[in-house]
């Protein structure tokens, strides 16, 4: 076999291998953003008051998932509106949890668009359930717009939350 044929064969195999990796193995940016939504659902969905280790995990989770500052604009919980640090939001969340509030969060009907390569705009139907032993259960669903941006390491972080 001539060296030209060998070179073409090796090049062709390389292209096939790269194509296979790109199509089947490499996680797409959309999949990475959806994975962040899944992580946020899991973080917020506590089925009992958090113990000490869980509290540390919640604080770490807020720090890992949220940009600093994280901007909230909602008509539902006006005292939460504004630019907040991940630690401040974790404290608010854990404070409510320590008072007996149990939360469940889920996202559906997810739409993801990328205005730039470092920005994702997500529209979802967010379903939140809050339960308290003295007040019972309250459930609410609403469309929300969530903006994510990439940090210096290329990780997606939640930057803002706006209900529609």
DSSP file (Angstrom, degrees, kcal/mol; ACC not computed):
  #  RESIDUE AA STRUCTURE BP1 BP2  ACC     N-H-->O    O-->H-N    N-H-->O    O-->H-N    TCO  KAPPA ALPHA  PHI   PSI    X-CA   Y-CA   Z-CA
    1    1 A X              0   0    0      0, 0.0     2,-0.0     0, 0.0     0, 0.0   0.000 360.0 360.0 360.0 136.1    0.0    0.0    0.0
    2    2 A X     >  -     0   0    0      1,-0.1     4,-2.3     4,-0.0     5,-0.2  -0.313 360.0-117.4 -73.8 158.7    1.4    3.4   -0.9
    3    3 A X  H  > S+     0   0    0      1,-0.2     4,-2.5     2,-0.2     5,-0.2   0.815 115.5  57.4 -66.3 -28.6    2.1    6.0    1.7
    4    4 A X  H  > S+     0   0    0      2,-0.2     4,-2.3     1,-0.2    -1,-0.2   0.924 108.8  44.8 -67.0 -43.6   -0.5    8.3    0.2
    5    5 A X  H  > S+     0   0    0      2,-0.2     4,-2.5     1,-0.2    -2,-0.2   0.899 113.6  50.6 -66.2 -40.5   -3.2    5.6    0.6
    6    6 A X  H  X S+     0   0    0     -4,-2.3     4,-2.6     2,-0.2     5,-0.2   0.922 110.8  48.8 -62.9 -44.5   -2.1    4.9    4.1
    7    7 A X  H  X S+     0   0    0     -4,-2.5     4,-2.5     1,-0.2    -2,-0.2   0.921 112.8  47.5 -61.9 -44.4   -2.2    8.6    5.0
    8    8 A X  H  X S+     0   0    0     -4,-2.3     4,-2.5     2,-0.2    -1,-0.2   0.886 112.2  50.3 -64.3 -38.9   -5.7    8.9    3.6
    9    9 A X  H  X S+     0   0    0     -4,-2.5     4,-2.4     2,-0.2    -2,-0.2   0.923 112.5  45.8 -66.0 -44.6   -6.9    5.8    5.4
   10   10 A X  H  X S+     0   0    0     -4,-2.6     4,-2.2     2,-0.2    -2,-0.2   0.909 114.0  49.3 -64.4 -42.6   -5.5    7.0    8.8
   11   11 A X  H  X S+     0   0    0     -4,-2.5     4,-2.2    -5,-0.2    -2,-0.2   0.914 111.0  49.9 -62.9 -43.6   -7.0   10.5    8.2
   12   12 A X  H  X S+     0   0    0     -4,-2.5     4,-2.3     1,-0.2    -2,-0.2   0.902 110.5  49.3 -62.0 -42.6  -10.3    8.9    7.3
   13   13 A X  H  X S+     0   0    0     -4,-2.4     4,-2.6     1,-0.2    -1,-0.2   0.886 109.9  52.6 -64.5 -37.9  -10.3    6.8   10.5
   14   14 A X  H  X S+     0   0    0     -4,-2.2     4,-2.6     2,-0.2    -2,-0.2   0.911 109.3  48.4 -63.3 -42.4   -9.4    9.9   12.5
   15   15 A X  H  X S+     0   0    0     -4,-2.2     4,-2.7     2,-0.2    -2,-0.2   0.913 112.2  49.1 -64.3 -42.7  -12.4   11.8   11.1
   16   16 A X  H  X S+     0   0    0     -4,-2.3     4,-2.4     2,-0.2    -2,-0.2   0.924 112.9  47.3 -62.5 -44.8  -14.7    8.8   11.8
   17   17 A X  H  X S+     0   0    0     -4,-2.6     4,-2.4     2,-0.2    -2,-0.2   0.916 113.6  47.4 -63.7 -43.5  -13.5    8.5   15.3
   18   18 A X  H  X S+     0   0    0     -4,-2.6     4,-2.9     2,-0.2    -2,-0.2   0.920 112.1  50.2 -63.8 -43.3  -13.8   12.3   15.9
   19   19 A X  H  X S+     0   0    0     -4,-2.7     4,-2.5     2,-0.2     5,-0.3   0.903 110.5  49.8 -61.3 -41.9  -17.3   12.3   14.4
   20   20 A X  H  X>S+     0   0    0     -4,-2.4     4,-2.7     2,-0.2     5,-0.6   0.926 112.9  46.8 -62.5 -45.2  -18.3    9.4   16.6
   21   21 A X  I  X>S+     0   0    0     -4,-2.4     5,-3.0     3,-0.2     4,-1.6   0.927 114.3  47.5 -61.0 -45.9  -17.0   11.1   19.7
   22   22 A X  I  <5S+     0   0    0     -4,-2.9    -2,-0.2     3,-0.2    -1,-0.2   0.896 120.0  36.7 -66.1 -41.2  -18.7   14.4   18.8
   23   23 A X  I  <5S+     0   0    0     -4,-2.5    -2,-0.2    -5,-0.2    -1,-0.2   0.896 132.3  20.6 -79.8 -41.6  -22.1   12.9   18.0
   24   24 A X  I  <5S+     0   0    0     -4,-2.7    -3,-0.2    -5,-0.3    -2,-0.2   0.727 130.0  28.8-106.2 -24.2  -22.3   10.2   20.7
   25   25 A X  I  <<S+     0   0    0     -4,-1.6    -3,-0.2    -5,-0.6    -4,-0.1   0.858  91.3  86.2-108.8 -48.9  -19.9   10.9   23.5
   26   26 A X  S   <S-     0   0    0     -5,-3.0     2,-0.3     1,-0.1     0, 0.0  -0.353  78.3-124.8 -62.9 127.6  -19.4   14.7   23.9
   27   27 A X        -     0   0    0     -2,-0.1    -1,-0.1     1,-0.1    -2,-0.1  -0.572  26.4-126.8 -73.1 129.9  -22.0   16.2   26.1
   28   28 A X     >  -     0   0    0     -2,-0.3     4,-2.1     1,-0.1     5,-0.1  -0.337  17.5-114.6 -74.8 160.5  -23.8   19.0   24.3
   29   29 A X  H  > S+     0   0    0      1,-0.2     4,-2.3     2,-0.2     5,-0.2   0.881 118.7  55.1 -61.7 -37.7  -24.1   22.4   25.9
   30   30 A X  H  > S+     0   0    0      1,-0.2     4,-2.5     2,-0.2    -1,-0.2   0.920 107.5  49.2 -62.2 -42.5  -27.9   22.0   26.0
   31   31 A X  H  > S+     0   0    0      1,-0.2     4,-2.1     2,-0.2    -1,-0.2   0.879 109.8  52.0 -63.5 -37.9  -27.4   18.7   28.0
   32   32 A X  H  X S+     0   0    0     -4,-2.1     4,-1.5     2,-0.2    -1,-0.2   0.900 110.4  47.8 -65.7 -40.3  -25.0   20.5   30.3
   33   33 A X  H  X S+     0   0    0     -4,-2.3     4,-1.7     2,-0.2    -2,-0.2   0.920 111.9  49.3 -65.8 -44.0  -27.6   23.2   31.0
   34   34 A X  H  X S+     0   0    0     -4,-2.5     4,-2.2     1,-0.2    -2,-0.2   0.867 107.1  56.0 -64.5 -35.4  -30.4   20.7   31.6
   35   35 A X  H  X S+     0   0    0     -4,-2.1     4,-2.3     1,-0.2    -1,-0.2   0.879 104.6  53.1 -62.8 -37.0  -28.1   18.8   34.0
   36   36 A X  H  X S+     0   0    0     -4,-1.5     4,-2.2     2,-0.2    -2,-0.2   0.888 107.1  51.8 -65.0 -38.6  -27.7   22.1   36.0
   37   37 A X  H  X S+     0   0    0     -4,-1.7     4,-2.5     2,-0.2    -2,-0.2   0.916 109.2  50.3 -61.4 -42.4  -31.5   22.3   36.1
   38   38 A X  H  X S+     0   0    0     -4,-2.2     4,-2.3     1,-0.2    -2,-0.2   0.904 109.5  50.8 -61.6 -41.6  -31.6   18.7   37.5
   39   39 A X  H  X S+     0   0    0     -4,-2.3     4,-2.3     2,-0.2    -1,-0.2   0.889 110.0  49.9 -64.0 -38.9  -29.0   19.6   40.1
   40   40 A X  H  X S+     0   0    0     -4,-2.2     4,-2.4     2,-0.2     5,-0.2   0.914 109.2  51.7 -66.3 -42.6  -31.0   22.7   41.2
   41   41 A X  H  X S+     0   0    0     -4,-2.5     4,-1.8     1,-0.2    64,-0.4   0.939 112.4  46.1 -55.3 -48.4  -34.2   20.5   41.5
   42   42 A X  H  < S+     0   0    0     -4,-2.3    -2,-0.2     1,-0.2    -1,-0.2   0.889 111.9  51.1 -64.6 -40.2  -32.3   18.0   43.6
   43   43 A X  H  < S+     0   0    0     -4,-2.3    -1,-0.2     1,-0.2    -2,-0.2   0.909 115.2  40.9 -64.4 -43.2  -30.8   20.7   45.8
   44   44 A X  H  < S+     0   0    0     -4,-2.4     2,-1.6     1,-0.1    59,-0.3   0.766  95.3  86.6 -78.1 -26.3  -34.1   22.5   46.5
   45   45 A X     <  +     0   0    0     -4,-1.8     2,-0.5    -5,-0.2    59,-0.2  -0.569  53.6 162.8 -85.5  86.2  -36.1   19.4   47.0
   46   46 A X  B     -A  103   0A   0     -2,-1.6    57,-0.7    57,-0.5     3,-0.1  -0.883  25.7-163.3-101.4 132.3  -35.6   18.5   50.7
   47   47 A X  S    S+     0   0    0     -2,-0.5     2,-0.3    55,-0.1    -1,-0.1   0.355  74.3  15.3 -98.6   6.7  -38.2   16.1   52.2
   48   48 A X  S    S-     0   0    0     53,-0.1    55,-0.1    55,-0.1     3,-0.1  -0.965 103.1 -64.3-162.8 165.2  -37.4   16.9   55.8
   49   49 A X        -     0   0    0     -2,-0.3     2,-0.2     1,-0.1    49,-0.1  -0.347  65.4-106.5 -57.5 137.8  -35.5   19.6   57.9
   50   50 A X        -     0   0    0     44,-0.1    -1,-0.1     4,-0.1     2,-0.1  -0.428  27.8-142.5 -73.0 136.4  -31.9   19.5   56.9
   51   51 A X     >  -     0   0    0     -2,-0.2     4,-2.7    -3,-0.1     5,-0.2  -0.273  39.6 -86.0 -82.4 179.9  -29.3   18.1   59.4
   52   52 A X  H  > S+     0   0    0      1,-0.2     4,-2.0     2,-0.2     5,-0.1   0.896 128.8  45.3 -58.6 -45.7  -25.9   19.6   59.8
   53   53 A X  H  > S+     0   0    0      1,-0.2     4,-2.0     2,-0.2    -1,-0.2   0.906 113.6  50.2 -67.6 -40.6  -24.2   17.7   56.9
   54   54 A X  H  > S+     0   0    0      2,-0.2     4,-2.4     1,-0.2    -2,-0.2   0.900 108.0  54.3 -62.7 -39.6  -27.2   18.4   54.6
   55   55 A X  H  X S+     0   0    0     -4,-2.7     4,-2.4     1,-0.2    -2,-0.2   0.919 107.6  49.1 -61.0 -43.4  -26.9   22.1   55.5
   56   56 A X  H  X S+     0   0    0     -4,-2.0     4,-2.4     1,-0.2    -1,-0.2   0.896 111.1  50.9 -61.8 -39.3  -23.3   22.2   54.5
   57   57 A X  H  X S+     0   0    0     -4,-2.0     4,-2.6     2,-0.2    -2,-0.2   0.866 108.6  51.6 -65.6 -36.7  -24.2   20.4   51.2
   58   58 A X  H  X S+     0   0    0     -4,-2.4     4,-2.7     2,-0.2     5,-0.2   0.935 110.3  47.8 -65.6 -46.1  -26.9   23.0   50.5
   59   59 A X  H  X S+     0   0    0     -4,-2.4     4,-2.3     1,-0.2    -2,-0.2   0.936 114.3  46.7 -60.4 -45.9  -24.5   25.9   51.1
   60   60 A X  H  X S+     0   0    0     -4,-2.4     4,-2.5     1,-0.2    -1,-0.2   0.911 111.6  52.3 -61.7 -42.4  -21.9   24.2   48.8
   61   61 A X  H  X S+     0   0    0     -4,-2.6     4,-2.3     2,-0.2     5,-0.3   0.912 109.1  48.5 -60.9 -44.0  -24.6   23.5   46.2
   62   62 A X  H  X S+     0   0    0     -4,-2.7     4,-2.4     1,-0.2    -1,-0.2   0.919 113.1  48.6 -62.0 -42.7  -25.8   27.1   46.1
   63   63 A X  H  < S+     0   0    0     -4,-2.3    -2,-0.2    -5,-0.2    -1,-0.2   0.881 114.5  45.8 -64.5 -37.5  -22.2   28.3   45.7
   64   64 A X  H  < S+     0   0    0     -4,-2.5    -1,-0.2    -5,-0.2    -2,-0.2   0.834 121.5  35.3 -74.2 -33.3  -21.6   25.8   42.9
   65   65 A X  H  < S+     0   0    0     -4,-2.3    93,-3.1    -5,-0.2     2,-0.3   0.791 106.3  67.7 -94.8 -30.2  -24.7   26.5   41.0
   66   66 A X  E  < S-b  158   0A   0     -4,-2.4    93,-0.2    -5,-0.3    20,-0.2  -0.724  71.1-130.2-103.1 142.2  -25.4   30.2   41.4
   67   67 A X  E     -     0   0A   0     91,-3.3     2,-0.5    -2,-0.3    -2,-0.1  -0.400  41.2 -93.7 -73.1 160.8  -23.4   33.2   40.1
   68   68 A X  E    S+     0   0A   0      1,-0.2    17,-0.1    17,-0.1     2,-0.1  -0.923 117.1  30.0-122.1 104.6  -22.6   35.9   42.6
   69   69 A X  E    S-     0   0A   0     -2,-0.5     2,-0.5    15,-0.5    -1,-0.2   0.425  82.9-168.6 -89.7 161.0  -24.7   37.9   42.4
   70   70 A X  E     - C   0  84A   0     14,-3.3    14,-2.9    -2,-0.1     2,-0.5  -0.961  15.7-143.3-109.4 129.2  -27.8   36.0   41.5
   71   71 A X  E     -bC 160  83A   0     88,-2.6    90,-2.4    -2,-0.5     2,-0.4  -0.831  14.5-169.0-105.0 127.8  -30.7   38.2   40.5
   72   72 A X  E     +bC 161  82A   0     10,-2.4    10,-2.7    -2,-0.5     2,-0.4  -0.946  10.1 175.7-115.3 133.1  -34.3   37.3   41.4
   73   73 A X  E     +b  162   0A   0     88,-2.5    90,-1.9    -2,-0.4     2,-0.3  -0.884  22.4 148.3-135.3 103.3  -37.4   39.1   40.0
   74   74 A X        -     0   0    0     -2,-0.4     7,-0.2    88,-0.2     6,-0.1  -0.984  44.5-153.1-138.8 146.4  -40.6   37.6   41.1
   75   75 A X  S    S+     0   0    0     -2,-0.3     3,-0.3     1,-0.1    -1,-0.1   0.587  95.0  61.6 -87.7 -12.3  -44.1   38.8   41.8
   76   76 A X  S    S+     0   0    0      1,-0.2     2,-0.5     2,-0.1    -1,-0.1   0.913 113.8  23.1 -84.5 -45.7  -44.7   35.9   44.3
   77   77 A X    >   +     0   0    0      1,-0.1     3,-2.2     2,-0.0     4,-0.4  -0.724  68.3 176.5-124.8  78.6  -42.0   36.4   47.0
   78   78 A X  G >  S+     0   0    0     -2,-0.5     3,-1.4    -3,-0.3    -1,-0.1   0.795  74.7  64.7 -58.9 -32.0  -41.2   40.1   46.8
   79   79 A X  G 3  S+     0   0    0      1,-0.3    -1,-0.3     3,-0.0    -2,-0.0   0.680  99.2  55.9 -67.5 -13.8  -38.8   40.0   49.7
   80   80 A X  G <  S+     0   0    0     -3,-2.2    -1,-0.3    -6,-0.1    -8,-0.2   0.608  83.6 114.6 -89.3 -12.9  -36.6   37.8   47.7
   81   81 A X    <   +     0   0    0     -3,-1.4    -8,-0.2    -4,-0.4     2,-0.2  -0.200  53.4  44.0 -60.8 147.5  -36.3   40.2   44.8
   82   82 A X  E    S-C   72   0A   0    -10,-2.7   -10,-2.4     2,-0.1     2,-0.5  -0.590  98.7 -37.7 117.5-175.9  -32.9   41.8   44.0
   83   83 A X  E     +C   71   0A   0    -12,-0.2     2,-0.3    -2,-0.2   -12,-0.2  -0.757  63.4 176.8 -87.6 125.8  -29.3   40.8   43.6
   84   84 A X  E     -C   70   0A   0    -14,-2.9   -14,-3.3    -2,-0.5   -15,-0.5  -0.933  28.3-121.1-130.7 150.7  -28.3   38.2   46.2
   85   85 A X     >  -     0   0    0     -2,-0.3     4,-2.3   -16,-0.2     5,-0.2  -0.556  30.4-115.1 -83.2 156.2  -25.2   36.2   47.0
   86   86 A X  H  > S+     0   0    0      1,-0.2     4,-2.6     2,-0.2     5,-0.2   0.885 118.3  52.9 -57.3 -38.3  -25.4   32.4   46.9
   87   87 A X  H  > S+     0   0    0      2,-0.2     4,-2.3     1,-0.2    -1,-0.2   0.900 108.1  50.2 -65.2 -39.8  -24.6   32.3   50.7
   88   88 A X  H  > S+     0   0    0      2,-0.2     4,-2.2     1,-0.2    -2,-0.2   0.924 112.9  46.1 -63.5 -44.3  -27.5   34.8   51.4
   89   89 A X  H  X S+     0   0    0     -4,-2.3     4,-2.7     2,-0.2    -2,-0.2   0.896 111.2  51.9 -66.5 -39.6  -29.9   32.6   49.4
   90   90 A X  H  X S+     0   0    0     -4,-2.6     4,-2.9    -5,-0.2     5,-0.2   0.912 109.9  50.5 -61.8 -41.1  -28.7   29.4   51.1
   91   91 A X  H  X S+     0   0    0     -4,-2.3     4,-2.2     2,-0.2    -2,-0.2   0.901 110.9  47.8 -63.1 -41.9  -29.3   31.1   54.4
   92   92 A X  H  X S+     0   0    0     -4,-2.2     4,-2.1     2,-0.2    -2,-0.2   0.930 114.7  46.7 -63.2 -45.4  -32.8   32.2   53.5
   93   93 A X  H  X S+     0   0    0     -4,-2.7     4,-2.3     1,-0.2    -2,-0.2   0.933 115.0  44.7 -63.3 -47.6  -33.6   28.7   52.2
   94   94 A X  H  X S+     0   0    0     -4,-2.9     4,-2.5     1,-0.2    -1,-0.2   0.831 109.6  57.2 -69.3 -31.2  -32.1   26.9   55.3
   95   95 A X  H  X S+     0   0    0     -4,-2.2     4,-0.8    -5,-0.2    -1,-0.2   0.930 110.0  43.7 -62.8 -44.8  -33.8   29.3   57.6
   96   96 A X  H ><>S+     0   0    0     -4,-2.1     5,-2.0     1,-0.2     3,-0.6   0.903 113.5  52.0 -65.5 -40.5  -37.2   28.4   56.1
   97   97 A X  H ><5S+     0   0    0     -4,-2.3     3,-1.7     1,-0.2    -2,-0.2   0.888 105.5  54.2 -63.8 -38.9  -36.3   24.8   56.2
   98   98 A X  H 3<5S+     0   0    0     -4,-2.5    -1,-0.2     1,-0.3    -2,-0.2   0.719 101.6  60.3 -69.6 -18.7  -35.3   24.9   59.9
   99   99 A X  T <<5S-     0   0    0     -4,-0.8    -1,-0.3    -3,-0.6    -2,-0.2   0.318 131.3 -92.6 -88.1   8.3  -38.8   26.4   60.6
  100  100 A X  T < 5S+     0   0    0     -3,-1.7    33,-0.4     1,-0.3     2,-0.3   0.408  78.0 143.8 101.3  -1.6  -40.3   23.2   59.2
  101  101 A X      < -     0   0    0     -5,-2.0     2,-0.4    -6,-0.1    -1,-0.3  -0.560  31.1-162.1 -76.0 132.7  -40.9   24.2   55.6
  102  102 A X  E     - D   0 131A   0     29,-2.9    29,-2.6    -2,-0.3     2,-0.3  -0.948   8.8-159.2-115.1 135.0  -40.3   21.3   53.2
  103  103 A X  E     -AD  46 130A   0    -57,-0.7   -57,-0.5    -2,-0.4     2,-0.3  -0.855  15.6-176.3-119.6 149.0  -39.8   22.2   49.5
  104  104 A X  E     - D   0 129A   0     25,-2.0    25,-2.7    -2,-0.3     2,-0.4  -0.982   9.9-176.0-139.6 133.4  -40.1   20.3   46.2
  105  105 A X  E     + D   0 128A   0    -64,-0.4     2,-0.3    -2,-0.3    23,-0.2  -0.990   5.4 171.0-132.0 135.7  -39.1   21.8   42.9
  106  106 A X  E     - D   0 127A   0     21,-1.9    21,-3.0    -2,-0.4     2,-0.4  -0.997  16.7-150.1-143.8 150.0  -39.5   20.4   39.4
  107  107 A X  E     + D   0 126A   0     -2,-0.3     2,-0.3    19,-0.2    19,-0.2  -0.926  21.1 162.9-117.8 142.2  -39.0   21.8   35.9
  108  108 A X  E     + D   0 125A   0     17,-1.8    17,-3.0    -2,-0.4    -2,-0.0  -0.909  53.6  42.4-145.8 175.3  -40.8   20.7   32.7
  109  109 A X  E    S-     0   0A   0     -2,-0.3     2,-0.3    15,-0.2    -1,-0.2   0.930  78.4-169.1  49.4  53.3  -41.5   22.0   29.2
  110  110 A X  E     -     0   0A   0     14,-0.1     2,-0.4    -3,-0.1    14,-0.2  -0.569  17.0-176.4 -82.8 131.0  -37.9   23.2   29.0
  111  111 A X  E     - D   0 123A   0     12,-2.4    12,-2.4    -2,-0.3     2,-0.5  -0.997   4.8-170.5-124.1 129.4  -36.7   25.4   26.1
  112  112 A X  E     + D   0 122A   0     -2,-0.4     2,-0.3    10,-0.2    10,-0.2  -0.981   8.0 172.6-125.1 127.3  -33.0   26.3   25.9
  113  113 A X  E     - D   0 121A   0      8,-2.3     8,-3.1    -2,-0.5     2,-0.6  -0.950  23.5-142.5-128.6 154.1  -31.5   28.9   23.5
  114  114 A X  E     +     0   0A   0     -2,-0.3     6,-0.2     6,-0.2     3,-0.0  -0.856  15.4 179.7-119.4  93.7  -28.0   30.3   23.4
  115  115 A X  E    S+     0   0A   0     -2,-0.6     2,-0.3     4,-0.1    -1,-0.2   0.867  82.7   3.1 -60.2 -35.3  -27.9   34.0   22.5
  116  116 A X  E >  S- D   0 119A   0      3,-0.8     3,-1.2    -3,-0.1    -1,-0.0  -0.875  87.3 -99.6-138.7 172.8  -24.0   33.8   22.8
  117  117 A X  T 3  S+     0   0    0     -2,-0.3    -2,-0.0     1,-0.2     3,-0.0   0.713 123.8  43.5 -70.3 -17.6  -21.7   30.8   23.4
  118  118 A X  T 3  S+     0   0    0     31,-0.1    32,-1.8    32,-0.0     2,-0.4   0.231 107.6  68.0-109.5  12.8  -21.4   31.8   27.0
  119  119 A X  E <   -DE 116 149A   0     -3,-1.2    -3,-0.8    30,-0.2     2,-0.4  -0.998  55.2-170.9-136.7 135.3  -25.0   32.6   27.7
  120  120 A X  E     - E   0 148A   0     28,-2.6    28,-2.8    -2,-0.4     2,-0.6  -0.988   8.0-158.9-124.3 135.7  -28.1   30.3   27.9
  121  121 A X  E     -DE 113 147A   0     -8,-3.1    -8,-2.3    -2,-0.4     2,-0.4  -0.966  16.1-170.7-113.7 118.2  -31.6   31.5   28.2
  122  122 A X  E     -DE 112 146A   0     24,-3.3    24,-3.2    -2,-0.6     2,-0.5  -0.913  11.5-168.2-114.8 133.0  -34.0   28.8   29.6
  123  123 A X  E     +DE 111 145A   0    -12,-2.4   -12,-2.4    -2,-0.4     2,-0.3  -0.988  23.3 160.5-117.4 127.8  -37.7   29.0   29.7
  124  124 A X  E     - E   0 144A   0     20,-2.1    20,-2.6    -2,-0.5     2,-0.7  -0.920  46.5-114.8-139.5 162.8  -39.4   26.3   31.8
  125  125 A X  E     -DE 108 143A   0    -17,-3.0   -17,-1.8    -2,-0.3     2,-0.5  -0.930  39.5-158.3 -95.8 112.7  -42.6   25.5   33.6
  126  126 A X  E     -DE 107 142A   0     16,-2.9    16,-2.2    -2,-0.7     2,-0.6  -0.820   7.9-165.0 -98.1 130.0  -41.5   25.5   37.3
  127  127 A X  E     -DE 106 141A   0    -21,-3.0   -21,-1.9    -2,-0.5     2,-0.4  -0.964   9.7-175.0-115.5 119.1  -43.7   23.6   39.7
  128  128 A X  E     -DE 105 140A   0     12,-3.1    12,-2.6    -2,-0.6     2,-0.4  -0.933   8.3-169.5-117.1 137.3  -43.0   24.3   43.4
  129  129 A X  E     -DE 104 139A   0    -25,-2.7   -25,-2.0    -2,-0.4     2,-0.4  -0.992   2.9-171.7-124.6 131.2  -44.6   22.6   46.4
  130  130 A X  E     -DE 103 138A   0      8,-2.9     8,-2.8    -2,-0.4     2,-0.4  -0.980   4.5-173.5-122.1 133.8  -44.1   24.0   49.9
  131  131 A X  E     +DE 102 137A   0    -29,-2.6   -29,-2.9    -2,-0.4     2,-0.3  -0.988   7.5 176.4-129.8 138.3  -45.3   22.0   52.9
  132  132 A X  E >>  - E   0 136A   0      4,-2.0     4,-2.4    -2,-0.4     3,-0.6  -0.997  34.7-127.7-138.0 138.3  -45.4   23.1   56.6
  133  133 A X  T 34 S+     0   0    0    -33,-0.4    -1,-0.1    -2,-0.3     4,-0.1   0.802 110.8  37.0 -57.9 -30.4  -46.8   21.0   59.5
  134  134 A X  T 34 S+     0   0    0      2,-0.1    -1,-0.2     1,-0.1   -34,-0.0   0.648 125.7  36.7 -94.5 -16.1  -49.1   23.8   60.7
  135  135 A X  T <4 S-     0   0    0     -3,-0.6    -2,-0.2     1,-0.3    -1,-0.1   0.497  95.1-141.9-116.1  -7.1  -50.0   25.2   57.3
  136  136 A X  E  <  -E  132   0A   0     -4,-2.4    -4,-2.0     2,-0.0     2,-0.4  -0.375  43.8 -31.9  78.0-158.3  -50.4   22.2   55.0
  137  137 A X  E     -E  131   0A   0     -6,-0.2     2,-0.4    -2,-0.1    -6,-0.2  -0.799  47.2-173.7-106.6 140.2  -49.3   22.0   51.4
  138  138 A X  E     -E  130   0A   0     -8,-2.8    -8,-2.9    -2,-0.4     2,-0.4  -1.000   7.3-169.7-130.8 131.1  -49.3   24.7   48.8
  139  139 A X  E     +E  129   0A   0     -2,-0.4     2,-0.3   -10,-0.2   -10,-0.2  -0.948   7.0 174.6-124.5 141.4  -48.5   24.1   45.2
  140  140 A X  E     -E  128   0A   0    -12,-2.6   -12,-3.1    -2,-0.4     2,-0.4  -0.998  11.6-165.2-147.3 141.9  -47.8   26.5   42.4
  141  141 A X  E     +E  127   0A   0     -2,-0.3     2,-0.3   -14,-0.2   -14,-0.2  -0.984  19.6 156.1-125.9 139.3  -46.8   26.3   38.8
  142  142 A X  E     -E  126   0A   0    -16,-2.2   -16,-2.9    -2,-0.4     2,-0.3  -0.989  43.6-103.4-157.3 155.0  -45.6   29.2   36.6
  143  143 A X  E     -E  125   0A   0     -2,-0.3    21,-2.5   -18,-0.2     2,-0.4  -0.630  43.2-173.9 -77.4 135.2  -43.5   29.9   33.6
  144  144 A X  E     -EF 124 163A   0    -20,-2.6   -20,-2.1    -2,-0.3     2,-0.5  -0.959  21.7-141.6-132.0 151.7  -40.0   31.2   34.5
  145  145 A X  E     -EF 123 162A   0     17,-3.4    17,-2.6    -2,-0.4     2,-0.4  -0.955  21.3-172.2-111.2 127.7  -37.1   32.6   32.5
  146  146 A X  E     -EF 122 161A   0    -24,-3.2   -24,-3.3    -2,-0.5     2,-0.5  -0.978   8.3-156.6-124.9 130.0  -33.7   31.6   33.8
  147  147 A X  E     -EF 121 160A   0     13,-1.9    12,-3.4    -2,-0.4    13,-1.6  -0.911  10.9-173.3-107.6 133.8  -30.4   33.0   32.5
  148  148 A X  E     -EF 120 158A   0    -28,-2.8   -28,-2.6    -2,-0.5     2,-0.3  -0.921   0.5-171.0-120.3 149.9  -27.2   31.0   32.9
  149  149 A X  E     -EF 119 157A   0      8,-2.4     8,-2.6    -2,-0.3     2,-0.4  -0.950  27.0-108.6-135.2 157.5  -23.7   32.1   32.1
  150  150 A X  E     - F   0 156A   0    -32,-1.8     6,-0.2    -2,-0.3     2,-0.1  -0.696  30.1-143.6 -86.7 137.3  -20.3   30.4   31.9
  151  151 A X    >   -     0   0    0      4,-2.5     3,-1.9    -2,-0.4    -1,-0.1  -0.192  42.0 -80.1 -84.6-174.2  -17.8   31.1   34.6
  152  152 A X  T 3  S+     0   0    0      1,-0.3    -1,-0.1     2,-0.1    -2,-0.0   0.748 132.2  51.7 -62.6 -24.5  -14.0   31.3   34.1
  153  153 A X  T 3  S-     0   0    0      2,-0.1    -1,-0.3     0, 0.0     3,-0.1   0.391 120.9-106.0 -92.3   3.5  -13.7   27.5   34.1
  154  154 A X  S <  S+     0   0    0     -3,-1.9     2,-0.3     1,-0.3    -2,-0.1   0.601  73.8 141.0  84.1  11.4  -16.5   27.1   31.5
  155  155 A X        -     0   0    0      1,-0.0    -4,-2.5  -123,-0.0     2,-0.3  -0.688  54.8-117.3 -88.2 140.3  -19.1   25.8   34.0
  156  156 A X  E     - F   0 150A   0     -2,-0.3     2,-0.4    -6,-0.2    -6,-0.2  -0.593  34.9-176.1 -75.5 133.8  -22.7   27.0   33.6
  157  157 A X  E     - F   0 149A   0     -8,-2.6    -8,-2.4    -2,-0.3     2,-0.3  -0.987  31.0-111.1-130.8 142.1  -24.0   29.0   36.6
  158  158 A X  E     +bF  66 148A   0    -93,-3.1   -91,-3.3    -2,-0.4   -10,-0.3  -0.570  36.2 173.1 -70.8 128.4  -27.5   30.4   37.2
  159  159 A X  E     +     0   0A   0    -12,-3.4   -88,-2.6     1,-0.3     2,-0.3   0.739  58.1   5.3-107.7 -34.8  -27.4   34.2   36.9
  160  160 A X  E     -bF  71 147A   0    -13,-1.6   -13,-1.9   -90,-0.2     2,-0.4  -0.996  48.2-158.0-154.5 157.8  -31.0   35.2   37.1
  161  161 A X  E     +bF  72 146A   0    -90,-2.4   -88,-2.5    -2,-0.3     2,-0.4  -0.992  16.6 173.7-137.6 124.1  -34.6   34.0   37.7
  162  162 A X  E     -bF  73 145A   0    -17,-2.6   -17,-3.4    -2,-0.4     2,-0.2  -0.993  21.9-142.1-134.5 126.9  -37.6   35.9   36.4
  163  163 A X  E       F   0 144A   0    -90,-1.9   -19,-0.2    -2,-0.4    -2,-0.0  -0.621 360.0 360.0 -85.3 152.6  -41.2   34.7   36.6
  164  164 A X              0   0    0    -21,-2.5   -20,-0.1    -2,-0.2    -1,-0.1   0.407 360.0 360.0-105.7 360.0  -43.4   35.6   33.7
